[in-house]
Amino acid sequence: MEPSSAAYTTIDEYIRLYPPEVQSRLQAIRQIVHEEAPEAEETIKYRMPTFMLYGNLVYFAAFKEHIGFYPTPSGTESFQAELTPYKHAKGSIQFPLDEPLPLALIREIVRFRVQENRQRHEEKARRTG
């Protein structure tokens, strides 16, 4: 279910490439990120929708049987207990298409990543002046 990267340059274009039931899942994740990080910038990186806030915040993508969610390694390490029902690895989580998206969990992870990136940015700003 992976489209050619030449077919899209924005998240809107990426989402439109999928069937409506997949589009709604992708839009739900996008909405959560906008709510938790309204100042985050949308882009495409590694052929995936990406949100940037003081660096990489989260990525997501649609696949044949799941939605991939990529909150960096810290985003998965900090939620190991909550992620036990899902296939996951260092920095990646798979949410099956035949199950409801765990929207509250996704929101918690995004909130964690926003706080983490802000803290890192503030510490760097203090060190540099």
N, C-alpha and C positions, 0 to 999 in steps of 0.2 A: 504494500500500500504506500510505498515511498515514491512521491513524485520527483520528477527531475528538478534539480535546484535552479535550472534556467527558467522554470515556469513561474517563479515567484521571487519577489524582492522585499515584500512586506508581510507582516503577520496576517493581515486581511487576505492577501492573495494566497498565502499558505492554507489558511482555514477553508477558503472557498474550493480548494481542490478535493475536499472530502465529502462523503455523503452527509446529509443533514444530521443523522444521529451522532456522528463523530464530530461534526462541526459544533454541536451543542456542548459536547464535553470539552473541546478545546476552548470554546468561548467561556465556559464556566471557570476554567483555570485562569484564563486571561483576566476575567472580571475580578477574581480574588486577588491577583497580583496588583491590579489597578487600585483596588480598595485598600490594600495593605501598604502599597508603595506608589502613591499617586504620582510621585516625581520620577519614577523609574522610566527609562527610555526603552522603547521597543526597537528591536533590530532582528536580523537573521544572522546567526552564527552557526557554523558547523551544519548548515542546511536545516536549522531548527529555529522556531520562534524563541527569542531570547529577550530577557529583561536585564537591563544594566542599571545599577545603582551603586556608585563608587566601586565599579568593577562588575563582574558577572554576578547576577543575583540568582536567577533560575532559568532553565531551558525547559521546553516540553516538545513533544512530537507524537504524531500518530503513526501506528504500525498496524500490521494486519490483524493482530489479536489483542493489542493493548495500547494504552497511552503511556508513553515514557515521560517521566518527570525527573529532572536532573537538578537537584538543589545543592550540588557540590558535595564532596565527601563529608564535610561537617554537618550538612543538612540531613544526611542519612544516619551518621554516627549518633547524633543527638536524639534520634527518634527510633532507636532499635526496637524497643518494646512495642511501640505502636505499629511498626512496619512488619511484624511477624506474619500477618496474613498475606503479605504481598511478596512477590519475587523482587529482591533488591540486591544491590551490590554497592561497592564504594562509589557514592555519588549518583546512583541511579535507582529508580523505582519503577516497577511495571504495574499499572492499574488495568486489569483485564476489561475488555470492552463488554463482556457479558455480565459485569457486576456494576453496581452503582459506584460513582466516584466518591471517595471519602473526602468530601469538601471541607469538613471541619479540620481534618488532619492536614490537608494541603494548606489551609489557611494558617494553621499553627507553624508549619514548616516555613512558609513564606515570611511570617512574622519574625521567626527566629533568624532567618537569613538577612532580613532588613536590619534587625538589631545588630547582628554580627558585622555586616558591612559598614554600618554607621560607626560602630565602635572602632573598627580598624581605621576608618577614615579620620576620625577624631584623634586617635592616638598618633597617627602619621602626621597630622597637622600640628599637634603639640610638639612632636620631635623636630619638625622642620621649621618651626618658628612662629 
